[in-house]
Amino acid sequence: MKQYIEFSKEVAQAKADKKPIVALESTIISHGMPYPQNVQMATAVENIIRDYGAIPATIALIDGKIKIGLENDELELLAKSDNVAKVSRRDFAEVIATKQIGATTVASTMMSAELAEIQFFVTGGIGGVHKGAENTMDISADLEELGKTNVTVICAGAKSILDLPKTMEYLETKGVPVIGYQTDELPAFFTRQSGIKLNSFSETPYNIAHICKVKNDLNIEGGVVIANPVPKEHELPKSYIDGIIEEAVKEAETQGISGKDSTPFLLGKIVEKSEGKSLNTNIKLVENNAVLGAKIAVAFNKL
């Protein structure tokens, strides 16, 4: 395994010193935001994690290696390159074997984090069951990964372009705990409300860390979703963003866009139709998740 995994200097030192580490995905950099906002966001999120006592490990596939933590030049390469592969479980071995540049999705970041023995992972929102999946079977590999990979994912719920009730049903079937942080309602990415009640919620990072420790002690397979609502001052009105999402979904259907191309297309259209408001909200919710992820990782490390 050592021939495939390469730690950045900072992450290698953190592992040697047994410091808390928080994984970060890279698809949000290469496919989720334009340059230079993507680099600015990635750098800000890494610094937030450091400020709260943990070490960030942004993950990507470069030159046949699983990079756990990116140096500055690698981050720039990922952010600026036009030929970055969007890598999930099905593409993982091929992208490494062919030495392509690959940005990791939630699923492949979870895989990489588990290989690197990193339990906590911060992202914007998880993938899920797409609208119309009863006809298309378009279901994100993120959900399958959450059913079997022992990584805790801190997010603002599932992306609101998805069918959220079906996504929650899928997670329940897979036995994946979805724990609301200071909320008993599933957040819907750009907004704090979805109308979907959660069975579990927690008021403190320590409580979440304790649940994760007990889950490990009991050797229960699979991941955990920590649903952290976007801060009130940065959320978009539900009716406003729902209308924009509906328009974007219709455009994707008209153009025949599906599969792994659908999420980047839809998010891009939402940025365009919201005149950049959704991009700002996206950045703020990722930063908010980074704060919580670092706090949980630090609490877990003490346990």
Residue, then its C-alpha position, 0 to 999 in steps of 0.5 A: m500500500k505504501q507505494y500508492i499513498e503519499f502524505s504531505k509533510e504536514v500530514a505525515q508530521a501530524k500522524a507521527d505526533k498523533k494529532p487530529i486530522v480532517a480529510l477534505e475532498s478535491t472535486i469541489i475544487s476542480h468541478g464545484m467552483p471556478y478559479p480562483q474562488n476554488v483555491q481561495m476556498a480550499t486555502a481558507v478551509e484548510n486554515i480554519i481547520r488549523d485554527y481549531g486545532a486539527i490538521p487538514a488533509t486535502i485528498a487527490l490522485i496525482d501521478g499514480k499516487i493517492k495524495i493525502g494532503l496537498e502542497n501549494d503547487e499541487l493545489e494550484l495544479l488541481a484548481k487550474s487544470d482542464n483535464v481533471a478526472k472526477v474520481s469515484r470508486r469505479d474509476f479509482a484504480e484506473v486513474i491511479a494506474t494511468k497516472q491521471i490527475g484525479a479529483t476525489t468525490v465524497a465516495s473516493t475521499m472516504m476510501s482514501a481517508e480510510l486507507a490513511e486511517i483518517q476518520f473525519f471528513v469535511t465536505g459541502g454536501i453528500g450525493g444522493v438519489h437524484k430526482g426521477a431515479e425511479n426511472t433513471m436509477d441515478i443514485s450517487a456512489d456516495l451512499e453505497e460508500l457510506g454504507k460500508t466505509n468507516v468515515t464520519v462525514i461532516c456536511a450541510g446535508a445532501k445537495s438540494i438538487l437531489d430527492l432528499p426523502k429518497t436519499m434519507e430512505y436509502l441511508e436508513t436502509k444502509g444503516v447509516p446514522v444521520i445526526g443533526y448538529q443542533t438541529d432535528e431537521l435535515p438541512a438542505f444545503f443552501t437552506r437550513q430546512s427540508g421538512i425532513k425530521l431526523n431521528s438523531f441530533s446532538e448539541t455538542p462536538y464532544n457528544i458526536a465524537h463519543i458516538c463515533k468512538v462507541k461505534n468504533d468500539l462495537n466495530i459497526e461497519g459503515g460511515v456516519v453523516i453529521a448534518n450541519p446547517v448553513p449559518k442563518e445569515h448565509e442561507l438562501p430562501k427556500s422558495y427562491i433556491d427551489g425555483i432555480i433548482e427546478e429550472a436547472v433540472k429541466e435544462a439538464e433533462t432537455q440537454g440529456i445530461s445525467g450520471k456524474d456530469s449532472t451535479p457539476f452541470l446543475l451547480g454551475k447553472i444554479v450559480e449562473k441563475s442565482e447571480g453568484k449567490s449560491l456560490n457564496t452560500n456554498i463557500k460559507l457552508v463549507e467553512n462552517n462545516a470545517v469548524l465543526g469537523a475540526k472540533i469533532a476531530v479534536a474531541f475524538n482525539k482526546l477520547 
